[in-house]
Amino acid sequence: MTSEILNADQIKQMILAALPQEITQQFDQTGDAEYVHIINGYGRFRVALMKQRNGWDLTARVIPMEIPRFENTGMLDSCKNLTKWAQGMVLITGPAGCGKSTTLAVLIEMINQSRHDHIITIEEPIEIVYEPKKCQVTQREINTHTLSQSNALRAALREDPDILVVSELRDLSTIQLAVSAAETGHLVFGSMNTINAAQTISRVVDSFPAEEQAIMRNMISESLRGVICQQLVPNKEGTGVHVAYEILIVTSPIASLIRSGKIGQINNAITTNRSNGMILMDNSLEMLANKGLISKDEACERSTNPAVMAQLITYGTLKKSRFSESGLNSGTIVAELVQAGILEEVSATDVRIILNAEIKEETIRRIAKGDFDKIWNILQQNSN
């Protein structure tokens, strides 16, 4: 290590000293390269190289040495069921560098530990190395073991796989093969660089020619099992990150929306199906902010509706202070709301949601005679 500023030639020589010969040749020809660099005793790193005006650039991301346990990821329990299907397609999405590969590895390792199947992965490059447990695991790297994703997928269908893992679905040919594989009795896991479930489904459908999209909507409605969207959000201290998830589980009503092309109604369907283990990204951000894990500003910046997000976080903070810190009888407040005619008679579940600081706007609207602002004002007055 040195505190001196390195010039372009010094950086180039340092990078060259670490590059494998085949990567050096690829980099010379294309000006871009990506590979996994291993430092014995320290770990594995996903490295991206590029040439630019002032020389060479290198970005390295640490690859986890151990696959996290599902319980430590923050995913909803509904995601566990995505590993139990015999056939279908599961998509993990989010921006580059948001931990999609780790989430994918968590789900694949669950299969590896619980099923007796053949898993084939097609990656660029191989990041996490799986040790076979109950499954046979075959890992293939593009440009090392196969020429392309399309070639590898076509070949994989003749290699008796049960589960196919495609590191990224990026072009029509790969998406078409993945959907076909899911239709023909395989469980397919893939990743995409999309930011929410509705956009993911639209991206898959729109990648096909217009005359084929109706057929593909029908195929996807029958084969898609779920979509997990994620992003990494810095914590309040700036010392780490938390994962915010959007989770879509494809039920019969949602499959019907996909089939009929009503993708714009997916968000509403997620909102009304919280009991089925679904959640919108905005709700996940709100939960993290109300728990004090991320800042209000971070949540609002990443929300699709910053104004509503700000109101919900302020309400959640006020309610938590009112019920958890003031020592006043929160049950009395709920009773007052009922007597005032603001709330209908509520069930034990509704009361439990309110008292446990897990209330959501859709819950309030479901049990409210008046509007959300009336409840807000009463709680605000009682908190003073």
SENU-784156 format. One record per residue (C-alpha): residue number from 1; residue in three letters; x, y, z. Coordinates in steps of 0.25 Angstrom, whole numbers, padded with zeros to 4 digits. Layout:
BEGIN
R   i  aa    xx    yy    zz
R NUM ALA     X     Y     Z
...
# end
This chain:
BEGIN
R   i  aa    xx    yy    zz
R   1 MET  0000  0000  0000
R   2 THR  0005  0014 -0003
R   3 SER -0001  0028  0000
R   4 GLU  0005  0034 -0013
R   5 ILE -0004  0037 -0024
R   6 LEU -0002  0027 -0035
R   7 ASN -0001  0031 -0050
R   8 ALA -0007  0024 -0061
R   9 ASP  0005  0016 -0065
R  10 GLN  0007  0011 -0051
R  11 ILE -0008  0007 -0050
R  12 LYS -0007 -0001 -0063
R  13 GLN  0005 -0009 -0058
R  14 MET -0002 -0012 -0045
R  15 ILE -0014 -0017 -0053
R  16 LEU -0005 -0025 -0063
R  17 ALA  0002 -0032 -0052
R  18 ALA -0011 -0038 -0047
R  19 LEU -0018 -0041 -0060
R  20 PRO -0018 -0056 -0065
R  21 GLN -0013 -0057 -0079
R  22 GLU -0026 -0060 -0085
R  23 ILE -0033 -0048 -0079
R  24 THR -0021 -0039 -0083
R  25 GLN -0024 -0044 -0098
R  26 GLN -0038 -0041 -0097
R  27 PHE -0036 -0028 -0091
R  28 ASP -0026 -0024 -0102
R  29 GLN -0036 -0027 -0112
R  30 THR -0049 -0022 -0106
R  31 GLY -0045 -0011 -0096
R  32 ASP -0054 -0017 -0086
R  33 ALA -0053 -0030 -0077
R  34 GLU -0060 -0036 -0065
R  35 TYR -0054 -0048 -0057
R  36 VAL -0053 -0053 -0043
R  37 HIS -0040 -0051 -0036
R  38 ILE -0035 -0060 -0025
R  39 ILE -0026 -0056 -0014
R  40 ASN -0022 -0068 -0006
R  41 GLY -0026 -0066  0009
R  42 TYR -0033 -0053  0006
R  43 GLY -0045 -0056 -0003
R  44 ARG -0051 -0055 -0017
R  45 PHE -0054 -0042 -0024
R  46 ARG -0062 -0039 -0036
R  47 VAL -0054 -0030 -0045
R  48 ALA -0058 -0021 -0056
R  49 LEU -0048 -0014 -0065
R  50 MET -0049 -0004 -0075
R  51 LYS -0040  0006 -0084
R  52 GLN -0044  0020 -0083
R  53 ARG -0038  0034 -0087
R  54 ASN -0028  0035 -0075
R  55 GLY -0024  0020 -0075
R  56 TRP -0029  0008 -0069
R  57 ASP -0040  0006 -0059
R  58 LEU -0043 -0005 -0049
R  59 THR -0055 -0008 -0040
R  60 ALA -0055 -0020 -0031
R  61 ARG -0066 -0025 -0022
R  62 VAL -0065 -0035 -0011
R  63 ILE -0071 -0048 -0013
R  64 PRO -0077 -0054  0000
R  65 MET -0068 -0066  0005
R  66 GLU -0081 -0072  0011
R  67 ILE -0095 -0072  0006
R  68 PRO -0104 -0065  0016
R  69 ARG -0115 -0073  0023
R  70 PHE -0129 -0069  0018
R  71 GLU -0133 -0064  0032
R  72 ASN -0122 -0054  0031
R  73 THR -0126 -0048  0018
R  74 GLY -0139 -0040  0022
R  75 MET -0147 -0047  0011
R  76 LEU -0161 -0051  0014
R  77 ASP -0164 -0065  0017
R  78 SER -0172 -0066  0004
R  79 CYS -0159 -0066 -0004
R  80 LYS -0156 -0080  0002
R  81 ASN -0167 -0086 -0005
R  82 LEU -0161 -0081 -0018
R  83 THR -0151 -0092 -0017
R  84 LYS -0161 -0103 -0015
R  85 TRP -0167 -0103 -0030
R  86 ALA -0164 -0114 -0039
R  87 GLN -0165 -0105 -0051
R  88 GLY -0166 -0090 -0054
R  89 MET -0158 -0077 -0054
R  90 VAL -0153 -0069 -0043
R  91 LEU -0147 -0055 -0046
R  92 ILE -0137 -0047 -0036
R  93 THR -0136 -0033 -0041
R  94 GLY -0130 -0019 -0037
R  95 PRO -0119 -0010 -0041
R  96 ALA -0105 -0015 -0043
R  97 GLY -0097 -0017 -0031
R  98 CYS -0110 -0018 -0022
R  99 GLY -0107 -0033 -0017
R 100 LYS -0115 -0041 -0027
R 101 SER -0105 -0052 -0028
R 102 THR -0105 -0053 -0013
R 103 THR -0120 -0054 -0013
R 104 LEU -0120 -0064 -0024
R 105 ALA -0109 -0072 -0017
R 106 VAL -0117 -0073 -0004
R 107 LEU -0129 -0079 -0011
R 108 ILE -0121 -0089 -0019
R 109 GLU -0113 -0093 -0007
R 110 MET -0127 -0096  0000
R 111 ILE -0130 -0105 -0012
R 112 ASN -0116 -0111 -0011
R 113 GLN -0118 -0115  0004
R 114 SER -0133 -0120  0002
R 115 ARG -0135 -0127 -0011
R 116 HIS -0129 -0138 -0019
R 117 ASP -0128 -0131 -0033
R 118 HIS -0118 -0127 -0044
R 119 ILE -0115 -0112 -0043
R 120 ILE -0108 -0105 -0055
R 121 THR -0103 -0091 -0054
R 122 ILE -0099 -0082 -0066
R 123 GLU -0091 -0070 -0061
R 124 GLU -0082 -0059 -0066
R 125 PRO -0073 -0060 -0058
R 126 ILE -0075 -0071 -0047
R 127 GLU -0076 -0064 -0034
R 128 ILE -0081 -0073 -0023
R 129 VAL -0076 -0087 -0023
R 130 TYR -0086 -0097 -0019
R 131 GLU -0082 -0110 -0011
R 132 PRO -0091 -0121 -0015
R 133 LYS -0100 -0125 -0003
R 134 LYS -0112 -0133 -0007
R 135 CYS -0112 -0128 -0022
R 136 GLN -0102 -0130 -0033
R 137 VAL -0097 -0116 -0037
R 138 THR -0091 -0113 -0050
R 139 GLN -0086 -0099 -0052
R 140 ARG -0082 -0093 -0066
R 141 GLU -0075 -0080 -0069
R 142 ILE -0078 -0073 -0082
R 143 ASN -0065 -0071 -0090
R 144 THR -0058 -0082 -0082
R 145 HIS -0067 -0094 -0083
R 146 THR -0077 -0089 -0093
R 147 LEU -0078 -0078 -0104
R 148 SER -0090 -0072 -0100
R 149 GLN -0103 -0072 -0091
R 150 SER -0111 -0077 -0103
R 151 ASN -0102 -0088 -0106
R 152 ALA -0101 -0092 -0091
R 153 LEU -0116 -0092 -0090
R 154 ARG -0119 -0100 -0102
R 155 ALA -0108 -0110 -0098
R 156 ALA -0113 -0111 -0083
R 157 LEU -0127 -0115 -0088
R 158 ARG -0120 -0128 -0093
R 159 GLU -0112 -0130 -0080
R 160 ASP -0124 -0135 -0071
R 161 PRO -0125 -0123 -0062
R 162 ASP -0136 -0120 -0052
R 163 ILE -0132 -0106 -0048
R 164 LEU -0126 -0096 -0058
R 165 VAL -0119 -0083 -0052
R 166 VAL -0116 -0072 -0062
R 167 SER -0108 -0061 -0057
R 168 GLU -0114 -0050 -0065
R 169 LEU -0126 -0050 -0076
R 170 ARG -0121 -0039 -0085
R 171 ASP -0126 -0042 -0099
R 172 LEU -0137 -0048 -0107
R 173 SER -0131 -0062 -0110
R 174 THR -0127 -0064 -0095
R 175 ILE -0141 -0060 -0090
R 176 GLN -0148 -0068 -0100
R 177 LEU -0140 -0081 -0096
R 178 ALA -0142 -0078 -0081
R 179 VAL -0157 -0077 -0083
R 180 SER -0157 -0089 -0092
R 181 ALA -0149 -0097 -0082
R 182 ALA -0159 -0093 -0071
R 183 GLU -0171 -0097 -0079
R 184 THR -0164 -0111 -0082
R 185 GLY -0163 -0116 -0068
R 186 HIS -0151 -0109 -0062
R 187 LEU -0149 -0099 -0051
R 188 VAL -0142 -0087 -0056
R 189 PHE -0136 -0076 -0047
R 190 GLY -0130 -0063 -0054
R 191 SER -0127 -0049 -0051
R 192 MET -0130 -0036 -0059
R 193 ASN -0126 -0021 -0057
R 194 THR -0141 -0016 -0054
R 195 ILE -0146 -0008 -0042
R 196 ASN -0159 -0014 -0039
R 197 ALA -0168 -0026 -0042
R 198 ALA -0177 -0019 -0052
R 199 GLN -0165 -0014 -0060
R 200 THR -0159 -0027 -0060
R 201 ILE -0171 -0034 -0066
R 202 SER -0172 -0023 -0076
R 203 ARG -0158 -0024 -0080
R 204 VAL -0159 -0039 -0082
R 205 VAL -0172 -0037 -0091
R 206 ASP -0166 -0025 -0099
R 207 SER -0154 -0032 -0103
R 208 PHE -0162 -0041 -0112
R 209 PRO -0167 -0036 -0126
R 210 ALA -0181 -0029 -0125
R 211 GLU -0188 -0041 -0132
R 212 GLU -0182 -0051 -0122
R 213 GLN -0185 -0043 -0109
R 214 ALA -0200 -0048 -0107
R 215 ILE -0194 -0063 -0107
R 216 MET -0183 -0059 -0098
R 217 ARG -0192 -0052 -0088
R 218 ASN -0200 -0065 -0088
R 219 MET -0187 -0074 -0086
R 220 ILE -0181 -0065 -0075
R 221 SER -0195 -0064 -0067
R 222 GLU -0194 -0080 -0067
R 223 SER -0179 -0081 -0064
R 224 LEU -0175 -0069 -0055
R 225 ARG -0175 -0073 -0040
R 226 GLY -0170 -0060 -0034
R 227 VAL -0161 -0047 -0035
R 228 ILE -0152 -0042 -0024
R 229 CYS -0147 -0028 -0027
R 230 GLN -0137 -0022 -0018
R 231 GLN -0128 -0010 -0015
R 232 LEU -0117 -0007 -0005
R 233 VAL -0120  0005  0004
R 234 PRO -0109  0011  0013
R 235 ASN -0112  0011  0028
R 236 LYS -0113  0023  0036
R 237 GLU -0099  0022  0041
R 238 GLY -0093  0021  0027
R 239 THR -0086  0008  0032
R 240 GLY -0093 -0002  0024
R 241 VAL -0106 -0005  0016
R 242 HIS -0120 -0011  0018
R 243 VAL -0127 -0019  0007
R 244 ALA -0141 -0013  0003
R 245 TYR -0150 -0024 -0005
R 246 GLU -0161 -0024 -0014
R 247 ILE -0168 -0037 -0015
R 248 LEU -0178 -0042 -0025
R 249 ILE -0184 -0056 -0023
R 250 VAL -0192 -0060 -0036
R 251 THR -0206 -0065 -0031
R 252 SER -0217 -0068 -0041
R 253 PRO -0222 -0053 -0041
R 254 ILE -0209 -0048 -0044
R 255 ALA -0207 -0058 -0055
R 256 SER -0220 -0053 -0061
R 257 LEU -0215 -0039 -0060
R 258 ILE -0202 -0043 -0068
R 259 ARG -0210 -0051 -0078
R 260 SER -0219 -0040 -0081
R 261 GLY -0208 -0029 -0082
R 262 LYS -0212 -0022 -0070
R 263 ILE -0198 -0020 -0064
R 264 GLY -0201 -0006 -0059
R 265 GLN -0210 -0013 -0048
R 266 ILE -0199 -0021 -0043
R 267 ASN -0196 -0011 -0032
R 268 ASN -0210 -0011 -0027
R 269 ALA -0210 -0026 -0027
R 270 ILE -0198 -0027 -0018
R 271 THR -0204 -0017 -0008
R 272 THR -0216 -0025 -0006
R 273 ASN -0209 -0038 -0005
R 274 ARG -0200 -0035  0007
R 275 SER -0205 -0047  0014
R 276 ASN -0200 -0056  0002
R 277 GLY -0186 -0051  0005
R 278 MET -0185 -0039 -0005
R 279 ILE -0179 -0025 -0002
R 280 LEU -0177 -0013 -0011
R 281 MET -0163 -0006 -0010
R 282 ASP -0169  0006 -0004
R 283 ASN -0175 -0002  0007
R 284 SER -0161 -0009  0010
R 285 LEU -0154  0005  0010
R 286 GLU -0165  0010  0020
R 287 MET -0163 -0001  0029
R 288 LEU -0148  0001  0029
R 289 ALA -0149  0016  0032
R 290 ASN -0160  0014  0043
R 291 LYS -0150  0004  0050
R 292 GLY -0139  0014  0050
R 293 LEU -0130  0006  0041
R 294 ILE -0130  0016  0029
R 295 SER -0132  0031  0028
R 296 LYS -0145  0037  0024
R 297 ASP -0138  0044  0013
R 298 GLU -0132  0031  0007
R 299 ALA -0146  0025  0007
R 300 CYS -0152  0037  0001
R 301 GLU -0141  0038 -0010
R 302 ARG -0144  0024 -0014
R 303 SER -0159  0024 -0013
R 304 THR -0168  0025 -0025
R 305 ASN -0176  0035 -0017
R 306 PRO -0167  0043 -0008
R 307 ALA -0178  0052 -0002
R 308 VAL -0187  0040  0002
R 309 MET -0174  0033  0007
R 310 ALA -0171  0045  0016
R 311 GLN -0185  0045  0022
R 312 LEU -0185  0031  0025
R 313 ILE -0171  0031  0032
R 314 THR -0175  0043  0040
R 315 TYR -0188  0036  0044
R 316 GLY -0180  0023  0047
R 317 THR -0170  0031  0056
R 318 LEU -0181  0039  0063
R 319 LYS -0190  0026  0065
R 320 LYS -0177  0018  0071
R 321 SER -0174  0030  0080
R 322 ARG -0189  0031  0084
R 323 PHE -0191  0016  0087
R 324 SER -0177  0011  0091
R 325 GLU -0170  0022  0098
R 326 SER -0181  0031  0105
R 327 GLY -0186  0019  0114
R 328 LEU -0201  0023  0111
R 329 ASN -0211  0013  0109
R 330 SER -0211  0010  0094
R 331 GLY -0224  0001  0095
R 332 THR -0231  0014  0100
R 333 ILE -0227  0022  0088
R 334 VAL -0232  0011  0078
R 335 ALA -0245  0010  0087
R 336 GLU -0247  0025  0085
R 337 LEU -0245  0024  0070
R 338 VAL -0256  0014  0069
R 339 GLN -0265  0022  0078
R 340 ALA -0263  0035  0070
R 341 GLY -0267  0028  0058
R 342 ILE -0254  0029  0051
R 343 LEU -0252  0014  0051
R 344 GLU -0261  0003  0049
R 345 GLU -0262 -0008  0060
R 346 VAL -0248 -0014  0058
R 347 SER -0244 -0029  0059
R 348 ALA -0233 -0034  0068
R 349 THR -0224 -0035  0056
R 350 ASP -0226 -0020  0053
R 351 VAL -0224 -0016  0067
R 352 ARG -0211 -0024  0068
R 353 ILE -0206 -0018  0055
R 354 ILE -0208 -0004  0060
R 355 LEU -0202 -0006  0074
R 356 ASN -0190 -0013  0068
R 357 ALA -0186 -0001  0060
R 358 GLU -0188 -0009  0047
R 359 ILE -0200 -0001  0042
R 360 LYS -0200  0002  0027
R 361 GLU -0209  0012  0020
R 362 GLU -0217  0001  0013
R 363 THR -0220 -0005  0026
R 364 ILE -0225  0009  0031
R 365 ARG -0234  0011  0019
R 366 ARG -0240 -0003  0020
R 367 ILE -0245  0000  0034
R 368 ALA -0247  0015  0034
R 369 LYS -0261  0021  0032
R 370 GLY -0254  0035  0030
R 371 ASP -0241  0038  0023
R 372 PHE -0227  0035  0027
R 373 ASP -0225  0050  0031
R 374 LYS -0236  0049  0042
R 375 ILE -0228  0037  0049
R 376 TRP -0215  0045  0047
R 377 ASN -0221  0057  0054
R 378 ILE -0226  0049  0066
R 379 LEU -0213  0042  0068
R 380 GLN -0206  0055  0067
R 381 GLN -0214  0062  0077
R 382 ASN -0213  0050  0087
R 383 SER -0198  0050  0086
R 384 ASN -0196  0064  0090
# end
